[in-house]
Structures are given as structure tokens and as C-alpha cells.
Amino acid sequence: MIPSRNGLVHTAHAANLSKKTKATCNDCFFRCAGLCAIPGDAVCPTFRLQAQGQLVPPPQPRLVPRPLAAVSAA
């Protein structure tokens, strides 16, 4: 929301802005490929985004190196 010069927010303009859409089962690679065995339309933990016929890998955690002093002391 963008405040106006006088500090008030224009609600008509703010209503036109959209947030990120939620993922649905129809966006899942497994559902699109006919491989989904889970009934219902709730997004499950195995959800993988369909990207032009390819399976998108899950995001990997960031590796943070440990300080060498803590390793050598143990």
C-alpha cells in the first residue's frame, strides 16, 4: 500500500494490488502427471511446482560453515 502525500492510504488503489497467489494441487507436478495418490485438493508436503513439464527440485537449505575453533576444541 502506498501512502499518499497527506499520510492517508488510498483504499481504492490498494484494493487493486494483489498478493502472491496460493499454490493449489492443480499446480503440482504429480497432479498434472497423474501421479498423485492423495485424495482431496489440499496442498500436501510432497508438493512440487509444475514448470513446463519438469519437476522442480525442492529448495535446499543454506550451508553455513562452522567455526574451526569449536570443531578443534571438541
MMTF fields as JSON, N, C-alpha, C and O atoms, coordinates in Angstrom:
{
  "mmtfVersion": "1.0.0",
  "mmtfProducer": "UNKNOWN",
  "numBonds": 295,
  "numAtoms": 296,
  "numGroups": 74,
  "numChains": 1,
  "numModels": 1,
  "chainsPerModel": [1],
  "groupsPerChain": [74],
  "chainIdList": ["A"],
  "bondAtomList": [4, 2, 8, 6, 12, 10, 16, 14, 20, 18, 24, 22, 28, 26, 32, 30, 36, 34, 40, 38, 44, 42, 48, 46, 52, 50, 56, 54, 60, 58, 64, 62, 68, 66, 72, 70, 76, 74, 80, 78, 84, 82, 88, 86, 92, 90, 96, 94, 100, 98, 104, 102, 108, 106, 112, 110, 116, 114, 120, 118, 124, 122, 128, 126, 132, 130, 136, 134, 140, 138, 144, 142, 148, 146, 152, 150, 156, 154, 160, 158, 164, 162, 168, 166, 172, 170, 176, 174, 180, 178, 184, 182, 188, 186, 192, 190, 196, 194, 200, 198, 204, 202, 208, 206, 212, 210, 216, 214, 220, 218, 224, 222, 228, 226, 232, 230, 236, 234, 240, 238, 244, 242, 248, 246, 252, 250, 256, 254, 260, 258, 264, 262, 268, 266, 272, 270, 276, 274, 280, 278, 284, 282, 288, 286, 292, 290],
  "bondOrderList": [1, 1, 1, 1, 1, 1, 1, 1, 1, 1, 1, 1, 1, 1, 1, 1, 1, 1, 1, 1, 1, 1, 1, 1, 1, 1, 1, 1, 1, 1, 1, 1, 1, 1, 1, 1, 1, 1, 1, 1, 1, 1, 1, 1, 1, 1, 1, 1, 1, 1, 1, 1, 1, 1, 1, 1, 1, 1, 1, 1, 1, 1, 1, 1, 1, 1, 1, 1, 1, 1, 1, 1, 1],
  "groupList": [{"groupName": "MET", "atomNameList": ["N", "CA", "C", "O"], "elementList": ["N", "C", "C", "O"], "formalChargeList": [0, 0, 0, 0], "bondAtomList": [1, 0, 2, 1, 3, 2], "bondOrderList": [1, 1, 2], "singleLetterCode": "M", "chemCompType": "L-PEPTIDE LINKING"}, {"groupName": "ILE", "atomNameList": ["N", "CA", "C", "O"], "elementList": ["N", "C", "C", "O"], "formalChargeList": [0, 0, 0, 0], "bondAtomList": [1, 0, 2, 1, 3, 2], "bondOrderList": [1, 1, 2], "singleLetterCode": "I", "chemCompType": "L-PEPTIDE LINKING"}, {"groupName": "PRO", "atomNameList": ["N", "CA", "C", "O"], "elementList": ["N", "C", "C", "O"], "formalChargeList": [0, 0, 0, 0], "bondAtomList": [1, 0, 2, 1, 3, 2], "bondOrderList": [1, 1, 2], "singleLetterCode": "P", "chemCompType": "L-PEPTIDE LINKING"}, {"groupName": "SER", "atomNameList": ["N", "CA", "C", "O"], "elementList": ["N", "C", "C", "O"], "formalChargeList": [0, 0, 0, 0], "bondAtomList": [1, 0, 2, 1, 3, 2], "bondOrderList": [1, 1, 2], "singleLetterCode": "S", "chemCompType": "L-PEPTIDE LINKING"}, {"groupName": "ARG", "atomNameList": ["N", "CA", "C", "O"], "elementList": ["N", "C", "C", "O"], "formalChargeList": [0, 0, 0, 0], "bondAtomList": [1, 0, 2, 1, 3, 2], "bondOrderList": [1, 1, 2], "singleLetterCode": "R", "chemCompType": "L-PEPTIDE LINKING"}, {"groupName": "ASN", "atomNameList": ["N", "CA", "C", "O"], "elementList": ["N", "C", "C", "O"], "formalChargeList": [0, 0, 0, 0], "bondAtomList": [1, 0, 2, 1, 3, 2], "bondOrderList": [1, 1, 2], "singleLetterCode": "N", "chemCompType": "L-PEPTIDE LINKING"}, {"groupName": "GLY", "atomNameList": ["N", "CA", "C", "O"], "elementList": ["N", "C", "C", "O"], "formalChargeList": [0, 0, 0, 0], "bondAtomList": [1, 0, 2, 1, 3, 2], "bondOrderList": [1, 1, 2], "singleLetterCode": "G", "chemCompType": "PEPTIDE LINKING"}, {"groupName": "LEU", "atomNameList": ["N", "CA", "C", "O"], "elementList": ["N", "C", "C", "O"], "formalChargeList": [0, 0, 0, 0], "bondAtomList": [1, 0, 2, 1, 3, 2], "bondOrderList": [1, 1, 2], "singleLetterCode": "L", "chemCompType": "L-PEPTIDE LINKING"}, {"groupName": "VAL", "atomNameList": ["N", "CA", "C", "O"], "elementList": ["N", "C", "C", "O"], "formalChargeList": [0, 0, 0, 0], "bondAtomList": [1, 0, 2, 1, 3, 2], "bondOrderList": [1, 1, 2], "singleLetterCode": "V", "chemCompType": "L-PEPTIDE LINKING"}, {"groupName": "HIS", "atomNameList": ["N", "CA", "C", "O"], "elementList": ["N", "C", "C", "O"], "formalChargeList": [0, 0, 0, 0], "bondAtomList": [1, 0, 2, 1, 3, 2], "bondOrderList": [1, 1, 2], "singleLetterCode": "H", "chemCompType": "L-PEPTIDE LINKING"}, {"groupName": "THR", "atomNameList": ["N", "CA", "C", "O"], "elementList": ["N", "C", "C", "O"], "formalChargeList": [0, 0, 0, 0], "bondAtomList": [1, 0, 2, 1, 3, 2], "bondOrderList": [1, 1, 2], "singleLetterCode": "T", "chemCompType": "L-PEPTIDE LINKING"}, {"groupName": "ALA", "atomNameList": ["N", "CA", "C", "O"], "elementList": ["N", "C", "C", "O"], "formalChargeList": [0, 0, 0, 0], "bondAtomList": [1, 0, 2, 1, 3, 2], "bondOrderList": [1, 1, 2], "singleLetterCode": "A", "chemCompType": "L-PEPTIDE LINKING"}, {"groupName": "LYS", "atomNameList": ["N", "CA", "C", "O"], "elementList": ["N", "C", "C", "O"], "formalChargeList": [0, 0, 0, 0], "bondAtomList": [1, 0, 2, 1, 3, 2], "bondOrderList": [1, 1, 2], "singleLetterCode": "K", "chemCompType": "L-PEPTIDE LINKING"}, {"groupName": "CYS", "atomNameList": ["N", "CA", "C", "O"], "elementList": ["N", "C", "C", "O"], "formalChargeList": [0, 0, 0, 0], "bondAtomList": [1, 0, 2, 1, 3, 2], "bondOrderList": [1, 1, 2], "singleLetterCode": "C", "chemCompType": "L-PEPTIDE LINKING"}, {"groupName": "ASP", "atomNameList": ["N", "CA", "C", "O"], "elementList": ["N", "C", "C", "O"], "formalChargeList": [0, 0, 0, 0], "bondAtomList": [1, 0, 2, 1, 3, 2], "bondOrderList": [1, 1, 2], "singleLetterCode": "D", "chemCompType": "L-PEPTIDE LINKING"}, {"groupName": "PHE", "atomNameList": ["N", "CA", "C", "O"], "elementList": ["N", "C", "C", "O"], "formalChargeList": [0, 0, 0, 0], "bondAtomList": [1, 0, 2, 1, 3, 2], "bondOrderList": [1, 1, 2], "singleLetterCode": "F", "chemCompType": "L-PEPTIDE LINKING"}, {"groupName": "GLN", "atomNameList": ["N", "CA", "C", "O"], "elementList": ["N", "C", "C", "O"], "formalChargeList": [0, 0, 0, 0], "bondAtomList": [1, 0, 2, 1, 3, 2], "bondOrderList": [1, 1, 2], "singleLetterCode": "Q", "chemCompType": "L-PEPTIDE LINKING"}],
  "groupTypeList": [0, 1, 2, 3, 4, 5, 6, 7, 8, 9, 10, 11, 9, 11, 11, 5, 7, 3, 12, 12, 10, 12, 11, 10, 13, 5, 14, 13, 15, 15, 4, 13, 11, 6, 7, 13, 11, 1, 2, 6, 14, 11, 8, 13, 2, 10, 15, 4, 7, 16, 11, 16, 6, 16, 7, 8, 2, 2, 2, 16, 2, 4, 7, 8, 2, 4, 2, 7, 11, 11, 8, 3, 11, 11],
  "groupIdList": [1, 2, 3, 4, 5, 6, 7, 8, 9, 10, 11, 12, 13, 14, 15, 16, 17, 18, 19, 20, 21, 22, 23, 24, 25, 26, 27, 28, 29, 30, 31, 32, 33, 34, 35, 36, 37, 38, 39, 40, 41, 42, 43, 44, 45, 46, 47, 48, 49, 50, 51, 52, 53, 54, 55, 56, 57, 58, 59, 60, 61, 62, 63, 64, 65, 66, 67, 68, 69, 70, 71, 72, 73, 74],
  "secStructList": [7, 7, 5, 7, 6, 6, 1, 7, 5, 7, 2, 2, 2, 2, 2, 2, 7, 7, 7, 7, 7, 7, 7, 7, 4, 4, 4, 5, 2, 2, 2, 2, 6, 6, 7, 7, 7, 7, 7, 1, 1, 1, 7, 7, 6, 6, 7, 7, 5, 3, 3, 6, 6, 3, 3, 7, 7, 7, 7, 7, 7, 7, 7, 7, 7, 7, 7, 2, 2, 2, 2, 2, 2, 7],
  "xCoordList": [0.829, 0.0, 0.882, 1.836, 0.579, 1.369, 0.643, -0.486, 1.287, 0.621, 0.621, 1.544, -0.42, -0.494, 0.362, 0.944, 0.43, 1.263, 0.78, 1.583, -0.514, -1.033, -1.061, -1.603, -0.494, -0.386, -1.521, -1.462, -2.56, -3.679, -3.432, -2.777, -3.952, -3.798, -5.029, -6.159, -4.813, -5.931, -6.412, -5.74, -7.573, -8.062, -8.495, -8.43, -8.935, -9.342, -8.131, -8.22, -7.007, -5.782, -5.221, -4.744, -5.273, -4.737, -5.544, -4.985, -6.831, -7.657, -7.29, -7.519, -6.727, -6.351, -5.034, -4.756, -4.218, -2.961, -3.242, -4.059, -2.569, -2.829, -1.609, -0.472, -1.868, -0.815, -0.428, -1.057, 0.585, 1.028, -0.091, -0.67, -0.386, -1.452, -0.981, 0.196, -1.898, -1.568, -1.453, -2.148, -0.58, -0.408, -1.608, -2.157, -2.003, -3.093, -2.584, -1.492, -3.377, -2.995, -2.89, -2.122, -3.642, -3.583, -2.265, -1.957, -1.481, -0.16, 0.944, 2.098, 0.626, 1.609, 2.014, 1.176, 3.312, 3.832, 3.161, 2.767, 3.027, 2.466, 0.998, 0.548, 0.253, -1.167, -1.278, -2.109, -0.463, -0.512, -0.067, -0.555, 0.854, 1.354, 0.499, 0.772, -0.529, -1.398, -0.75, -1.129, 0.216, 0.94, 0.503, 1.001, -0.405, -0.837, -1.801, -2.781, -1.505, -2.357, -3.083, -3.781, -2.929, -3.546, -4.89, -4.947, -5.975, -7.293, -7.443, -6.784, -8.31, -8.601, -7.834, -7.051, -8.08, -7.442, -6.535, -6.117, -6.223, -5.316, -3.879, -3.517, -3.067, -1.666, -0.948, -1.035, -0.243, 0.413, 1.905, 2.419, 2.602, 4.036, 4.902, 6.031, 4.403, 5.189, 4.959, 5.351, 4.332, 4.024, 5.298, 6.251, 5.301, 6.396, 5.749, 4.837, 6.221, 5.639, 5.876, 6.987, 4.832, 4.917, 5.579, 5.077, 6.686, 7.403, 7.669, 8.698, 6.783, 6.914, 7.292, 8.227, 6.57, 6.785, 7.966, 8.317, 8.593, 9.738, 9.415, 8.592, 10.078, 9.934, 10.928, 12.131, 10.428, 11.281, 11.797, 10.996, 13.103, 13.625, 13.258, 13.059, 13.169, 12.846, 13.987, 15.14, 13.674, 14.744, 15.681, 15.236, 16.973, 17.971, 18.295, 18.298, 18.568, 18.941, 20.308, 21.167, 20.486, 21.75, 22.805, 22.563, 23.964, 25.038, 25.809, 26.24, 25.972, 26.681, 27.884, 27.708, 29.109, 30.287, 30.4, 30.126, 30.809, 31.022, 32.403, 33.311, 32.571, 33.899, 34.843, 34.437, 36.087, 37.046, 37.429, 37.767, 37.392, 37.752, 36.82, 37.273, 35.525, 34.563, 34.767, 34.52, 35.21, 35.421, 36.714, 36.745, 37.757, 39.042, 39.027, 39.78, 38.192, 38.108, 37.389, 37.618, 36.53, 35.738, 36.446, 35.913],
  "yCoordList": [-1.156, 0.0, 1.23, 1.319, 2.142, 3.353, 4.505, 4.829, 5.131, 6.253, 7.475, 7.688, 8.257, 9.49, 10.551, 10.31, 11.718, 12.778, 13.245, 13.691, 13.149, 13.616, 12.496, 12.698, 11.321, 10.246, 9.247, 8.239, 9.483, 8.555, 7.545, 7.85, 6.36, 5.309, 5.313, 5.346, 5.279, 5.203, 3.762, 2.903, 3.491, 2.121, 1.611, 0.406, 2.487, 2.047, 1.537, 0.538, 2.218, 1.779, 0.528, -0.38, 0.471, -0.67, -1.933, -3.029, -1.815, -2.982, -3.616, -4.811, -2.849, -3.394, -4.16, -4.947, -3.94, -4.661, -6.08, -6.298, -7.026, -8.414, -8.992, -8.593, -9.913, -10.619, -11.842, -12.145, -12.527, -13.76, -14.798, -14.972, -15.472, -16.457, -17.715, -18.071, -18.376, -19.602, -20.755, -20.796, -21.669, -22.858, -23.781, -23.884, -24.439, -25.405, -26.749, -26.846, -27.771, -29.108, -29.135, -29.924, -28.294, -28.28, -27.713, -27.864, -27.06, -26.548, -27.57, -27.316, -28.703, -29.701, -30.591, -30.982, -30.909, -31.783, -33.148, -33.685, -33.714, -35.05, -35.096, -36.08, -34.039, -33.991, -33.855, -34.522, -33.011, -32.8, -34.035, -34.285, -34.805, -36.005, -37.228, -38.315, -37.066, -38.186, -39.133, -40.302, -38.656, -39.499, -39.29, -39.97, -38.375, -38.056, -39.134, -39.466, -39.674, -40.7, -40.186, -40.948, -38.902, -38.331, -37.723, -36.85, -38.175, -37.616, -36.203, -35.827, -35.443, -34.092, -33.044, -33.354, -31.789, -30.678, -29.859, -28.766, -30.365, -29.637, -29.88, -30.991, -28.827, -28.942, -29.815, -29.562, -30.836, -31.797, -31.479, -30.614, -32.158, -31.901, -32.29, -31.813, -33.134, -33.543, -32.638, -32.983, -31.486, -30.561, -30.113, -29.664, -30.242, -29.736, -28.967, -29.465, -27.759, -26.881, -27.419, -27.831, -27.414, -27.827, -26.706, -25.582, -26.988, -25.975, -26.507, -27.147, -26.265, -26.634, -28.097, -28.418, -28.991, -30.415, -30.968, -32.135, -30.166, -30.627, -30.575, -29.779, -31.435, -31.447, -30.459, -30.564, -29.508, -28.508, -29.107, -29.547, -29.136, -29.714, -28.849, -27.642, -29.47, -28.68, -27.727, -28.001, -26.614, -25.681, -26.326, -26.993, -26.123, -26.696, -25.712, -24.501, -26.237, -25.327, -24.712, -25.318, -23.514, -22.823, -23.432, -23.617, -23.739, -24.307, -23.184, -22.222, -23.327, -22.327, -23.018, -23.943, -22.593, -23.251, -22.968, -21.864, -23.997, -23.844, -23.257, -23.472, -22.535, -22.001, -23.153, -24.102, -23.082, -24.152, -24.299, -25.404, -23.239, -23.313, -24.236, -24.972, -24.217, -25.078, -26.541, -27.423, -26.812, -28.188, -28.744, -29.898, -27.956, -28.427, -28.606, -29.431, -27.858, -27.974, -29.247, -29.758, -29.758, -30.956, -32.212, -33.293],
  "zCoordList": [0.0, 0.0, 0.0, 0.773, -0.833, -0.985, -0.315, -0.683, 0.674, 1.327, 0.416, -0.37, 0.541, -0.236, 0.445, 1.503, -0.168, 0.388, 1.749, 2.569, 2.002, 3.282, 4.328, 5.415, 4.031, 5.002, 4.963, 5.669, 4.164, 4.078, 2.966, 1.97, 3.145, 2.147, 1.247, 1.734, -0.046, -0.982, -1.033, -1.603, -0.44, -0.376, -1.737, -1.981, -2.633, -3.969, -4.74, -5.452, -4.598, -5.271, -4.591, -5.272, -3.271, -2.536, -2.816, -2.775, -3.097, -3.377, -4.715, -4.905, -5.644, -6.939, -6.905, -7.809, -5.872, -5.754, -5.283, -4.389, -5.883, -5.495, -4.793, -5.046, -3.93, -3.219, -4.035, -5.048, -3.6, -4.242, -4.123, -3.05, -5.204, -5.162, -4.451, -4.509, -3.789, -3.079, -4.068, -5.082, -3.758, -4.59, -4.401, -3.303, -5.463, -5.399, -5.894, -6.454, -5.683, -6.157, -7.68, -8.23, -8.359, -9.819, -10.339, -11.521, -9.475, -9.848, -9.598, -9.945, -9.015, -8.607, -9.779, -10.59, -9.86, -10.903, -10.849, -11.884, -9.657, -9.523, -9.939, -10.527, -9.636, -10.029, -11.54, -12.155, -12.146, -13.593, -14.37, -15.472, -13.8, -14.471, -14.165, -14.675, -13.344, -12.996, -12.0, -11.932, -11.228, -10.282, -8.838, -7.941, -8.602, -7.243, -6.743, -7.41, -5.553, -4.96, -3.73, -3.06, -3.423, -2.237, -2.619, -3.485, -1.984, -2.312, -1.752, -0.783, -2.376, -1.915, -2.696, -3.594, -2.33, -3.023, -2.123, -2.503, -0.938, -0.04, -0.489, -0.875, -0.432, -0.822, 0.208, 1.409, -0.262, 0.618, 0.77, 0.062, 1.672, 1.873, 0.673, 0.556, -0.208, -1.377, -2.572, -3.686, -2.368, -3.461, -4.168, -3.532, -5.488, -6.331, -7.465, -8.125, -7.688, -8.685, -10.091, -10.426, -10.909, -12.305, -13.088, -13.096, -13.743, -14.513, -15.909, -16.13, -16.849, -18.249, -18.417, -19.151, -17.738, -17.893, -17.123, -17.3, -16.27, -15.496, -14.008, -13.557, -13.271, -11.828, -11.233, -11.469, -10.466, -9.828, -8.521, -7.696, -8.313, -7.065, -5.868, -6.005, -4.688, -3.507, -3.174, -3.505, -2.523, -2.157, -1.145, -0.211, -1.335, -0.443, 0.675, 0.46, 1.878, 2.961, 2.692, 2.051, 3.19, 3.001, 3.92, 5.113, 3.371, 4.165, 4.854, 4.217, 6.158, 6.943, 7.569, 8.362, 7.234, 7.809, 9.304, 9.774, 10.029, 11.475, 11.712, 10.909, 12.781, 13.094, 13.437, 14.108, 12.99, 13.213, 14.675, 15.099, 15.458, 16.876, 17.637, 18.514, 17.326, 18.02, 17.649, 18.472, 16.43, 15.994, 16.598, 17.027, 16.636, 17.145, 18.663, 19.18, 19.394, 20.847, 21.265, 22.361, 20.409, 20.771, 20.477, 20.724]
}
